[in-house]
Amino acid sequence: MIPPDVLLSIKEINMGSKLLVALALCLSAPFALGAEPEEFADKVIREHGLAPAQAGRLRNILTKSFGITRNIGTEDEDAFRGPNNSYHPVTRAKCRKDVLDAGKIAPSKEYEEVCQAKWMAPIPDGNGKPRVCVDQFEFPDIPCEYPLVWVPSQKAQMICRSMGKRLCNSHEWEGACAGRIDPVSTYRFDIANPEARRNAINASREKRWAFQSQADLANRTDPSVLCGVYSGKDPDVLPEAADNISTAPIAGLSKGCAPDKSAYKTCGTNTWPAGYKYRCKSAQDVYDLHGNLAEVVNLPTHEGNIAQGDVTGFTERKGSFFVDRSTIKSGKGAPKYPDDCRVRQPYEHMKEIRLDTGHSFYQEGFRCCKDIP
């Protein structure tokens, strides 16, 4: 995949030899197109104990898929500034000290036995029976690692499949957030018109935030700071990173960010280390569902493309600190993009996942699911 800013640059050049020269320059620039190093692939493989065949497939995707990146450029855990105008708010080393070493997050032997995988959580249905396991963190599903971004949904599904997993269905992601998976009937496939279906789902949905499962947060409806909204108001942000935060009404923007021109180079990827905001978690200890990245999931449009093993549905994007909670665009006194657990977001960039090779974003990632036999 060639990132959007590269495509825009190519379009501005006349056809002929100039185009070929420009494309060659883009492909030779180490940070222009991303792709992760072998060291990162090895880290993911070790952490998840992948078998040789799985490891080979995953390594190939991570190291040869131009564009995908954590936007850090080094395995030095004290580093927080990366290429392409990226200033991560906290270092991975600080996350390890404050969260992992302090015992705020720890692997669950019970979860590993059920899911047969590390860092996955079983999510119950309405009867209390676990029916699917969900990654506890955004990919690479490693606590205190920066998540992968600029990943088209087709590539995200390939990564999940390489590990014996798949992209989550919308209602599975929602269940991981709200504490239980609602039945398939909540998709309202009985309503043919997509917008009418979306409106009906939103009108009757349970409004809940992941962190409300904690008694002292039960009445809280503001994810700011608690879930890592990247803004100068967050006391955890490193001063050096805070200097790069835009004062625009929408949180998460870097100074100089120009998403309509060359977001890959100018907007940065200001993600927190996964799980650093350790209280931003669901009842089953699934983290960052209302913070860090927007996450791609599989949105079925009929019962036939509900994912079980493979994914044949369409893209939907779930919770993120970057969501526009302002009333500027809606003009109706409510956020254009509400971000509670079970909301059905506007159908933007909606494409069949197996064909979605072009859309990616600097604040967009994913996590994987796995069926329980």
C-alpha positions as CSV (number, residue, x, y, z in Angstrom):
1,M,0.0,0.0,0.0
2,I,1.3,3.5,-0.9
3,P,0.3,6.0,1.8
4,P,-2.1,8.8,0.9
5,D,0.4,11.6,0.9
6,V,2.6,9.7,-1.5
7,L,-0.3,9.2,-3.9
8,L,-1.1,12.9,-3.6
9,S,2.4,13.7,-4.5
10,I,2.4,11.4,-7.5
11,K,-0.8,12.9,-8.8
12,E,0.7,16.3,-8.8
13,I,3.6,15.2,-11.1
14,N,3.2,15.0,-14.9
15,M,3.0,11.6,-16.4
16,G,6.3,10.3,-17.9
17,S,9.8,10.0,-16.6
18,K,9.2,12.5,-13.8
19,L,6.5,10.1,-12.3
20,L,8.9,7.2,-12.4
21,V,11.6,9.1,-10.7
22,A,9.3,10.5,-8.0
23,L,7.9,7.0,-7.3
24,A,11.4,5.6,-7.0
25,L,12.4,8.3,-4.5
26,C,9.3,7.5,-2.4
27,L,10.0,3.8,-2.4
28,S,13.6,4.3,-1.3
29,A,12.9,6.6,1.7
30,P,13.0,4.5,4.9
31,F,10.4,6.5,6.8
32,A,8.2,7.6,3.9
33,L,6.5,4.3,3.7
34,G,7.1,2.7,7.0
35,A,7.1,-1.1,7.3
36,E,8.4,-2.5,10.6
37,P,11.8,-4.0,11.2
38,E,12.7,-7.6,11.9
39,E,13.3,-6.8,15.6
40,F,9.7,-5.8,16.0
41,A,8.4,-8.9,14.2
42,D,10.6,-11.0,16.5
43,K,9.2,-9.2,19.6
44,V,5.6,-10.0,18.6
45,I,6.4,-13.6,17.7
46,R,8.2,-14.2,21.1
47,E,5.5,-12.5,23.1
48,H,2.7,-14.6,21.6
49,G,4.7,-17.9,21.3
50,L,3.8,-18.3,17.6
51,A,4.5,-21.6,15.8
52,P,7.1,-21.4,12.9
53,A,4.5,-21.3,10.2
54,Q,2.5,-18.6,11.9
55,A,5.7,-16.7,12.7
56,G,6.9,-16.8,9.1
57,R,3.5,-15.4,7.8
58,L,3.4,-12.7,10.4
59,R,7.0,-11.6,9.9
60,N,6.5,-11.3,6.1
61,I,3.4,-9.1,6.6
62,L,5.0,-6.8,9.2
63,T,8.3,-6.3,7.5
64,K,7.1,-6.1,3.8
65,S,3.9,-4.2,4.1
66,F,4.9,-0.6,3.2
67,G,3.0,2.0,5.1
68,I,2.2,0.1,8.3
69,T,4.1,1.6,11.3
70,R,4.1,2.3,15.0
71,N,5.8,5.6,14.1
72,I,8.6,5.3,16.5
73,G,11.5,4.0,14.3
74,T,13.5,2.4,17.2
75,E,13.2,-0.4,19.8
76,D,14.8,1.9,22.3
77,E,12.1,2.0,25.0
78,D,13.2,5.4,26.3
79,A,12.4,7.0,22.9
80,F,9.1,8.8,22.4
81,R,9.7,10.9,19.3
82,G,9.3,9.1,16.0
83,P,9.3,9.9,12.3
84,N,6.6,11.8,10.5
85,N,5.9,14.4,13.2
86,S,5.1,11.8,15.9
87,Y,5.4,12.6,19.6
88,H,4.1,9.8,21.7
89,P,2.9,11.2,25.0
90,V,4.8,8.7,27.2
91,T,7.7,6.4,26.7
92,R,7.4,2.6,26.7
93,A,10.0,2.5,29.5
94,K,7.8,4.7,31.7
95,C,4.8,2.5,31.0
96,R,6.7,-0.6,32.1
97,K,7.8,1.1,35.3
98,D,4.5,2.7,36.2
99,V,2.1,-0.1,35.0
100,L,3.8,-3.5,34.5
101,D,6.4,-3.3,37.2
102,A,3.8,-1.8,39.6
103,G,1.5,-4.8,38.9
104,K,-1.3,-2.7,37.5
105,I,-1.5,-5.2,34.5
106,A,-0.6,-8.8,34.7
107,P,-1.4,-11.9,32.4
108,S,-4.3,-14.1,33.5
109,K,-3.6,-17.9,33.7
110,E,-7.4,-18.4,33.7
111,Y,-7.8,-16.4,30.5
112,E,-4.9,-18.2,28.8
113,E,-6.4,-21.6,29.6
114,V,-9.8,-20.6,28.0
115,C,-8.3,-18.7,25.0
116,Q,-5.2,-20.8,24.5
117,A,-3.4,-17.6,23.8
118,K,-1.6,-14.9,25.8
119,W,-3.2,-11.5,26.3
120,M,-6.7,-12.4,25.2
121,A,-9.9,-12.2,27.3
122,P,-13.0,-14.4,27.0
123,I,-16.2,-12.4,26.6
124,P,-19.5,-13.8,27.8
125,D,-22.9,-13.7,26.0
126,G,-26.1,-12.8,27.7
127,N,-26.2,-16.2,29.4
128,G,-22.8,-15.7,30.9
129,K,-21.1,-18.2,28.7
130,P,-17.8,-17.2,27.0
131,R,-18.2,-17.4,23.2
132,V,-15.2,-15.5,21.9
133,C,-11.8,-14.2,23.0
134,V,-10.7,-10.7,22.3
135,D,-7.1,-9.2,22.3
136,Q,-6.7,-7.2,25.5
137,F,-4.7,-4.6,23.7
138,E,-4.6,-3.0,20.3
139,F,-2.2,-4.9,18.0
140,P,0.5,-6.0,18.5
141,D,-1.4,-6.9,21.7
142,I,1.5,-6.3,23.9
143,P,1.2,-4.1,27.0
144,C,3.3,-1.0,26.9
145,E,4.0,-1.3,23.2
146,Y,2.9,1.4,20.8
147,P,0.1,0.2,18.5
148,L,0.4,-0.4,14.8
149,V,-1.3,2.3,12.6
150,W,-1.8,3.0,8.9
151,V,-3.2,-0.6,8.5
152,P,-5.9,-1.1,5.8
153,S,-8.6,-3.5,7.1
154,Q,-7.6,-6.2,4.5
155,K,-4.1,-6.1,6.0
156,A,-5.4,-6.1,9.5
157,Q,-7.4,-9.3,8.7
158,M,-4.3,-10.9,7.2
159,I,-2.3,-10.2,10.3
160,C,-5.0,-11.6,12.6
161,R,-5.3,-14.7,10.3
162,S,-1.5,-15.3,10.4
163,M,-1.9,-15.6,14.2
164,G,-4.8,-18.0,14.1
165,K,-7.3,-15.2,14.9
166,R,-9.6,-12.9,12.9
167,L,-11.0,-9.4,13.0
168,C,-13.8,-9.0,15.6
169,N,-17.4,-8.6,14.5
170,S,-19.0,-5.3,15.6
171,H,-21.1,-6.9,18.3
172,E,-18.1,-8.8,19.7
173,W,-16.1,-5.6,20.1
174,E,-19.2,-4.0,21.6
175,G,-19.5,-6.9,24.0
176,A,-15.9,-6.7,25.0
177,C,-16.5,-3.0,25.9
178,A,-19.9,-3.3,27.6
179,G,-19.2,-6.6,29.4
180,R,-21.4,-9.0,27.5
181,I,-22.1,-9.9,23.8
182,D,-25.6,-9.1,22.7
183,P,-27.4,-11.5,20.3
184,V,-27.2,-11.3,16.5
185,S,-30.7,-9.9,16.4
186,T,-29.3,-6.5,17.6
187,Y,-28.0,-5.9,14.1
188,R,-31.6,-5.4,12.9
189,F,-31.1,-7.2,9.6
190,D,-34.9,-7.1,9.3
191,I,-34.4,-3.4,8.3
192,A,-33.3,-3.2,4.7
193,N,-32.1,0.4,4.5
194,P,-28.6,0.7,6.0
195,E,-29.2,4.2,7.5
196,A,-32.6,3.3,8.9
197,R,-31.0,0.2,10.4
198,R,-28.3,2.3,12.0
199,N,-30.8,4.8,13.4
200,A,-32.9,2.0,14.9
201,I,-29.8,0.4,16.5
202,N,-28.7,3.7,18.0
203,A,-32.1,4.6,19.3
204,S,-32.4,1.4,21.3
205,R,-28.8,0.8,22.3
206,E,-27.5,0.4,25.9
207,K,-25.3,3.5,26.6
208,R,-22.3,2.3,28.5
209,W,-18.6,3.1,28.7
210,A,-16.1,0.3,29.3
211,F,-14.7,1.8,32.5
212,Q,-18.2,2.0,34.1
213,S,-17.8,-1.6,35.3
214,Q,-15.5,-0.2,38.1
215,A,-17.6,0.9,41.0
216,D,-16.0,4.3,41.6
217,L,-16.3,5.1,37.8
218,A,-19.8,3.8,37.4
219,N,-21.3,7.3,36.9
220,R,-18.5,8.7,34.8
221,T,-19.3,9.5,31.2
222,D,-16.2,11.5,30.3
223,P,-13.2,9.6,28.9
224,S,-10.9,12.6,29.1
225,V,-7.5,11.8,30.9
226,L,-8.8,8.5,32.2
227,C,-8.6,7.0,28.7
228,G,-5.7,9.0,27.3
229,V,-7.2,11.8,25.4
230,Y,-4.0,13.3,23.8
231,S,-4.3,16.9,25.0
232,G,-2.2,19.4,26.9
233,K,-4.7,19.0,29.8
234,D,-3.5,15.5,30.5
235,P,-0.9,15.6,33.3
236,D,0.7,12.4,32.1
237,V,1.9,13.8,28.8
238,L,5.6,14.4,28.7
239,P,6.4,18.2,28.5
240,E,8.4,17.7,25.2
241,A,5.4,16.0,23.7
242,A,2.9,18.5,25.0
243,D,4.6,21.2,23.1
244,N,3.6,19.5,19.9
245,I,-0.1,19.2,20.7
246,S,-2.5,21.4,18.7
247,T,-5.0,23.6,20.6
248,A,-7.7,22.8,18.0
249,P,-11.1,21.9,19.3
250,I,-10.7,18.3,18.3
251,A,-8.3,16.4,20.5
252,G,-5.4,14.4,19.2
253,L,-4.0,16.7,16.5
254,S,-0.4,17.5,16.2
255,K,0.7,21.0,15.4
256,G,1.0,21.3,11.6
257,C,-1.3,18.4,11.0
258,A,-2.7,18.6,7.4
259,P,-4.9,15.4,7.0
260,D,-6.3,16.8,3.7
261,K,-2.9,17.0,2.2
262,S,-0.2,14.7,3.6
263,A,-1.4,13.2,6.9
264,Y,1.2,10.4,6.7
265,K,4.0,13.0,7.2
266,T,2.4,15.9,9.0
267,C,-0.1,14.5,11.5
268,G,2.1,12.1,13.5
269,T,0.8,9.2,15.5
270,N,0.5,10.3,19.1
271,T,-0.5,7.0,20.6
272,W,0.0,6.0,24.2
273,P,1.7,2.7,25.1
274,A,-1.0,0.1,25.2
275,G,-2.5,-0.1,28.6
276,Y,-0.8,2.9,30.1
277,K,-4.2,4.3,31.0
278,Y,-4.8,1.0,32.9
279,R,-8.2,2.1,34.4
280,C,-9.6,2.6,30.9
281,K,-10.6,-1.1,30.7
282,S,-13.7,-3.2,30.5
283,A,-15.0,-5.7,33.1
284,Q,-13.0,-8.4,31.4
285,D,-9.8,-6.3,31.4
286,V,-9.8,-5.3,27.7
287,Y,-7.9,-2.0,27.5
288,D,-8.1,1.2,25.5
289,L,-11.5,0.6,24.0
290,H,-12.3,4.3,24.6
291,G,-8.8,5.6,24.1
292,N,-5.8,5.5,21.9
293,L,-6.7,4.3,18.4
294,A,-9.9,4.0,16.4
295,E,-10.2,0.3,15.7
296,V,-11.4,-1.5,12.5
297,V,-14.0,-4.3,13.0
298,N,-16.1,-6.5,10.8
299,L,-19.6,-5.1,10.2
300,P,-21.9,-7.8,8.9
301,T,-24.8,-6.6,6.7
302,H,-26.6,-9.9,6.9
303,E,-26.2,-13.1,8.9
304,G,-24.0,-14.7,6.2
305,N,-21.1,-12.4,6.7
306,I,-20.8,-12.6,10.5
307,A,-17.2,-13.7,10.9
308,Q,-16.4,-17.1,12.2
309,G,-12.9,-18.0,11.1
310,D,-13.0,-15.8,8.0
311,V,-14.2,-12.2,7.5
312,T,-16.5,-11.3,4.6
313,G,-18.3,-8.2,6.0
314,F,-17.6,-4.5,5.8
315,T,-15.5,-2.1,7.8
316,E,-16.7,-0.2,10.8
317,R,-14.5,1.9,13.1
318,K,-14.9,1.8,16.9
319,G,-13.8,3.8,19.9
320,S,-11.0,6.3,19.9
321,F,-9.9,9.4,21.8
322,F,-9.7,11.0,18.3
323,V,-13.5,10.8,17.8
324,D,-15.1,14.2,17.2
325,R,-17.2,14.8,20.3
326,S,-17.8,18.4,19.3
327,T,-21.1,19.7,18.1
328,I,-19.5,21.7,15.3
329,K,-20.3,19.3,12.5
330,S,-23.7,18.0,13.7
331,G,-25.2,21.3,14.5
332,K,-27.8,19.6,16.7
333,G,-26.4,20.0,20.1
334,A,-24.9,16.4,20.2
335,P,-21.6,15.0,19.2
336,K,-21.4,13.8,15.6
337,Y,-19.6,10.7,16.7
338,P,-20.8,9.5,20.1
339,D,-18.4,6.9,21.4
340,D,-20.2,4.7,23.9
341,C,-19.8,0.9,23.7
342,R,-22.7,-0.1,21.4
343,V,-23.1,2.9,19.1
344,R,-23.2,2.3,15.4
345,Q,-21.0,5.0,13.8
346,P,-21.7,6.8,10.5
347,Y,-21.0,4.7,7.5
348,E,-17.7,6.3,6.4
349,H,-15.0,4.6,4.4
350,M,-17.2,1.6,4.4
351,K,-15.8,-1.1,2.1
352,E,-15.8,-4.9,1.9
353,I,-12.9,-5.9,4.1
354,R,-11.3,-8.3,1.6
355,L,-11.2,-5.4,-0.9
356,D,-10.2,-2.6,1.5
357,T,-6.6,-2.2,0.6
358,G,-6.4,1.6,0.3
359,H,-8.0,3.3,3.4
360,S,-5.8,3.7,6.4
361,F,-5.2,6.5,8.9
362,Y,-2.6,7.8,11.5
363,Q,-5.0,7.2,14.4
364,E,-6.5,3.9,13.2
365,G,-5.5,0.3,14.2
366,F,-7.2,-2.9,15.2
367,R,-7.3,-5.8,17.6
368,C,-8.1,-9.5,16.9
369,C,-10.7,-12.0,18.1
370,K,-10.7,-15.8,18.3
371,D,-13.6,-18.2,18.4
372,I,-13.8,-20.5,21.5
373,P,-14.6,-24.1,20.4
